[in-house]
Amino acid sequence: MRTAGRSPTPLAFDAGPAARRLGLLALATDLTVEVDAAAVTRGLDVAVHVTRLAFANPVTAASLRATAPELGAAAGRIVPGERLDAVAFACTSASAAIGDDAVRAAVTAERPDTPCATPTSGLVAAAAAVGVRKLAVLAPYTEAVARDLAAYLERLGLEVTALGWLDVDDDRAIARLSPATIEAAAVAAHDPAADALFCSCTALRARALVPSLERRLAKPVFTSNQVLLWHALRSAGVEHPLGLSAYLA
């Protein structure tokens, strides 16, 4: 074997594989959010760097709040020493249980001056962008977790006119709910008095159902991954449509 040794070619370095970098904090049990992140950023000059937070099912207020102490360290583990243009925390019910301000504080303690998006902060921004305030909410969780989420959304200034839940307490099972099941449950949760429908949970495979649901309900439909990724991209300086919809283009 001929040994060529160190290449004589001068080494040139550039900024890396993408113009923008998103850090994604996902629960250990979430089977869906990375798939949606890949779909949403396809064709964009954006890299998504993911780390996982320890999480123990079932989904309860206590198990959701237990993710809080790990948030800062997890954010710090994403490409240490490299710039992130935004960090997205991918859990809707945990964002409600911990609070957006506390999530943001934990992340920015490790990543100063880095914008932090959550599904709930993204929902507030998306609702404001299209001029809606009254929401019907579909949550796959237990009644207790669903009601906690609704109460938090009310504290953020949104009015929840109707709340439906599916009583599933395991992230992995939520990710296996069929699209037909999700669409039927979303239609059942719909309230004519609401301005829009919100399908909660980053593990729920609802994002691709937005066009169909909007045709059926004749109003805007938001999903957790849709608003989370849209808000994170905007925070990173990437202009991108809110997603897959005549209402939300």
Buried (B, 14 or more C-beta within 10 A) or exposed (E): EEEEEEEEEEEEEEEEEBBBBBBBBBBEBBBBBBBBBEEBBEEBEBBBBBBBBEBEBBBBBEBBBBBBEBBBEBBBBBEEEEEBBBBBBBBBBBBBBBBBEBBBEBBBEBBEEBBBBBBBBBBBBBBEBBEBEBBBBBBBBBEEBBBBBBEBBEEBEBEBBBBBBBEBBBBBBBBBBEEEEBBEBBBEBBBEEBBBBBBBBBBBBBBBBBBBBBEBBEBBBBBBBBBBBBBBBBBBEBEBEBBBBEBBE
